[in-house]
Amino acid sequence: MTRVNGSNGKVPARTPPARLESGNLVVVGVGGQGVILASNLVSQVLLDAGYDVKKSEVHGMSQRGGTVVSHVRFGPEVHSVMVEPGSADWIVAFEWEEGLRSLSYLKPNGVALVSTERRIPPAAMLDHRDQSLEYPALGEVPFGVLALDTFAVAGDAAAAVPAVAQTVLLGALSVLLPFPVEAWQASINAWVPRKALTGNLRAFERGRALAPEVRAAEAAARTVARTVEPGPEVVPSASASPVEHDGAKRSRDGVAERLLPVVRIERSWCKGCDICVAMCPEKCLVLDELDVAVFARPERCTGCQLCALLCPDLAMDVLWVPADDLTGWLFANEEDRVRAAADPR
Amino acid sequence: MSLDVVSRPPADVPQGGTVAPEARADDVLAAARGASWPGASAEKHFLRYGMMPHMLCPGCGHGIVLDAMLRALARRYETLDDVAFVAGIGCSSRVVGYVDACTLHTTHGRPLTFATGLKLARPDLEVVVVTGDGDGLSIGGNHLIHAARRNIDLTCVLFNNEIYGMTGGQLAPTTIPGAYTSTSPKGNHEQPFDAARLVEAAGGTFVARAQSFRTRDFEEIFLRALEHKGFSFVEVMTDCTEYFGRTNRLGNGADLLFSQARADVAIEADLAGRPTLQEVPARPVRPVMEMGVLHESRRQTLEEAMGLVEAGS
């Protein structure tokens, strides 16, 4: 637990604005997204405004991409650092699943700003459903939840440092808190590393420009409990039809049955370390938008096995398959290949 | 109404899977035993499939070494029922959890002591000790030299990533001079252990060093170490991408692997480019290490001396 303010029991130097006496904020996300930095940043704004602020965080699993939760409580005098379930005025979630998980902290009329970014933890892949994870349906949600595609909103502001995209959520949060934009900018200046400063300020502006949507969510939260349809779910996409492959160029002399190499990738094991992409002499492999290796150019593969030998995740195998069966063997990877061709990295 | 999503909804993620829900029970069992997919290479069948994917960081060399060890074992054994893996504490030691053999995850630095007991109780087992540079050379350094002195018939693989990876990138006894770690922010002033020569001097009868990049070479060396009667020690250089690589700005996993191939020239050059620090007497130079089998000899093993196995077998 980290205490931000040392003024326990003392009268704050400046009187907080009468409009907002106290509040509870929960910031959630996964390791590496900047949850702690964001809550530090908000705390700084609150401290500068004269509140007593206490912040606590749980970040034990962050280095393995695990959950990170930060509670920020402020008011004239704060005693407990923890936000009780059902008492958070605002939730800022940097990750979709963590956002859903943390909704129990929200007040009935609280507002949750949730990024649609998804970081699927390795443990969740244990059911071996390639990269897919059934997120819980929202069901009946009696409060305002605003889902933000932070990357799309941030746009080029997050081009250099992807983590900057989440600052959009702070921009949106700033709409709900009665502090001048200068206070936020000063806090960003004080906390954010130099290299990411410009991007953060721009992403913050773009988030703040979402004021109408945020206000709408706030207004919705104030209405009585309403029934909401289940949120965006993982929809199984239609199976791609097998594509004919001409293996004629890759026939191996002296082999009666023509065998062709196929790289089989276990997508749920791949961590996207880029080694196979860098090592492949024929550049057959690419990483897709989920940072998973795909066998994008089967026609160039020579079957040298470098990728399989050097895969740290043991996710690859090079199979020699009869040319006649090639489509069947490629079928497992076909969807990936099509996707990668559409969006090469 | 649906949830308000600004800009666009989350991307559709296709469903798919190795084990279909209607799969028959024996299919599920086969999957659990390691038959991960049709045509999977032999070593994949030695994995505890339910434990995968492993917890190692993206690009970590330990996974490459694990794969090579399993390949060598697949050439020697059909099942791993008579193979015991013993490991201590650390990133390296975690890999035994993914091997479908008899495995023992022991206390920090003591895998060799547990393995000694195991080998004396069950001389018929093939005992492989997996340890790391922090585990085997630092806290367990004494156990290492005494296991070598006793010449007990174990195969010890020491994953040398030159840093304490699991605990946050602290200085290890193998960190190269000048390298930056979380406990040497001004560069390392200490000389690293030459683990292979240490074991040779202590009496190990098979001593080798390999690289994760030259994974086929390591596979051959490990196979020879398994076949050797007596204390076999293989030091394998792997890369810590998250702590060693990132702290010293050596790039990602692929860059680190390539730097192994270039005989450490890249690492020297890269470290030499860092701001000069007067306190560091010599610029960081990772010694160009000899690779391959460095020492091989035959003398009475502990089991032979104790009469547990026939001498000269």
Contacts between the chains, C-beta under 8 A, distances in Angstrom:
chain1	res1	chain2	res2	distance
A	64	B	55	6.5
A	96	B	10	6.5
A	116	B	5	6.3
A	116	B	9	6.9
A	116	B	10	4.6
A	118	B	10	6.1
A	122	B	53	5.2
A	122	B	55	6.9
A	125	B	53	6.2
A	126	B	50	6.9
A	127	B	17	7.8
A	128	B	17	5.4
A	128	B	18	5.0
A	128	B	19	6.0
A	128	B	31	7.8
A	129	B	15	6.3
A	129	B	16	6.9
A	129	B	17	4.6
A	130	B	14	7.3
A	130	B	15	7.5
A	130	B	16	4.2
A	130	B	17	6.1
A	131	B	13	5.7
A	131	B	14	7.9
A	132	B	13	4.7
A	132	B	14	6.9
A	132	B	15	5.2
A	132	B	16	7.3
A	133	B	13	7.7
A	138	B	3	6.6
A	145	B	3	6.3
A	145	B	4	7.8
A	146	B	4	5.9
A	146	B	6	7.4
A	147	B	3	5.4
A	147	B	4	6.2
A	147	B	5	4.4
A	147	B	6	6.9
A	148	B	5	7.7
A	148	B	6	4.8
A	148	B	7	7.5
A	149	B	5	6.5
A	149	B	6	6.0
A	149	B	7	4.1
A	149	B	8	5.3
A	149	B	9	7.8
A	149	B	10	7.7
A	152	B	6	7.5
A	152	B	7	3.6
A	152	B	8	5.8
A	153	B	6	6.2
A	153	B	7	5.9
A	210	B	6	6.6
A	213	B	4	6.9
A	213	B	6	6.0
A	216	B	4	7.6
A	217	B	4	6.9
A	228	B	1	6.4
A	228	B	2	8.0
A	228	B	3	6.9
A	229	B	1	6.2
A	229	B	2	5.4
A	229	B	3	7.9
A	231	B	2	7.1
A	231	B	3	4.2
A	232	B	2	7.3
A	232	B	3	6.3
A	232	B	5	6.5
A	232	B	9	4.6
A	232	B	10	5.5
A	234	B	12	7.0
A	234	B	13	5.2
A	234	B	15	7.4
A	235	B	12	5.2
A	236	B	14	6.6
A	236	B	15	3.9
A	237	B	12	5.4
A	237	B	14	4.5
A	237	B	15	7.5
A	264	B	37	6.3
A	264	B	39	6.7
A	264	B	40	7.6
A	266	B	18	7.4
A	266	B	36	6.5
A	266	B	37	6.6
A	267	B	16	7.6
A	268	B	53	6.5
A	269	B	52	5.6
A	269	B	53	4.1
A	270	B	53	7.9
A	271	B	53	7.0
A	271	B	57	7.7
A	271	B	58	3.9
A	271	B	59	7.7
A	272	B	58	6.0
A	273	B	58	3.7
A	273	B	59	3.5
A	273	B	60	7.9
A	273	B	241	7.5
A	273	B	252	6.9
A	273	B	253	4.6
A	273	B	254	7.4
A	274	B	58	7.9
A	274	B	59	7.1
A	274	B	252	5.8
A	274	B	253	6.8
A	274	B	254	5.4
A	275	B	59	6.0
A	275	B	253	5.0
A	275	B	254	4.6
A	275	B	257	6.3
A	277	B	254	7.6
A	278	B	254	3.5
A	278	B	255	7.9
A	278	B	258	7.6
A	279	B	254	6.6
A	279	B	257	7.5
A	289	B	11	7.2
A	290	B	13	7.7
A	308	B	41	7.1
A	309	B	64	7.6
A	309	B	67	7.3
A	309	B	68	7.7
A	309	B	215	5.0
A	309	B	216	6.9
A	310	B	64	5.7
A	310	B	213	7.5
A	310	B	215	6.4
A	310	B	257	6.7
A	311	B	63	7.3
A	311	B	64	7.4
A	311	B	67	7.1
A	312	B	56	6.6
A	312	B	58	7.5
A	312	B	59	6.1
A	312	B	60	5.4
A	312	B	61	6.6
A	312	B	62	7.1
A	312	B	63	3.2
A	312	B	64	5.1
A	312	B	67	7.9
A	312	B	253	6.7
A	313	B	53	6.0
A	313	B	54	7.0
A	313	B	56	7.9
A	313	B	58	7.8
A	313	B	63	5.6
A	314	B	44	6.7
A	314	B	47	6.8
A	314	B	52	7.2
A	314	B	54	7.6
A	314	B	63	6.1
A	314	B	66	7.0
A	314	B	67	5.2
A	315	B	53	7.4
A	317	B	37	7.4
A	317	B	39	6.5
A	317	B	40	5.4
A	317	B	41	5.2
A	317	B	44	7.1
A	319	B	39	4.4
A	321	B	39	7.7
A	332	B	16	7.8
A	335	B	14	5.7
A	335	B	16	7.6
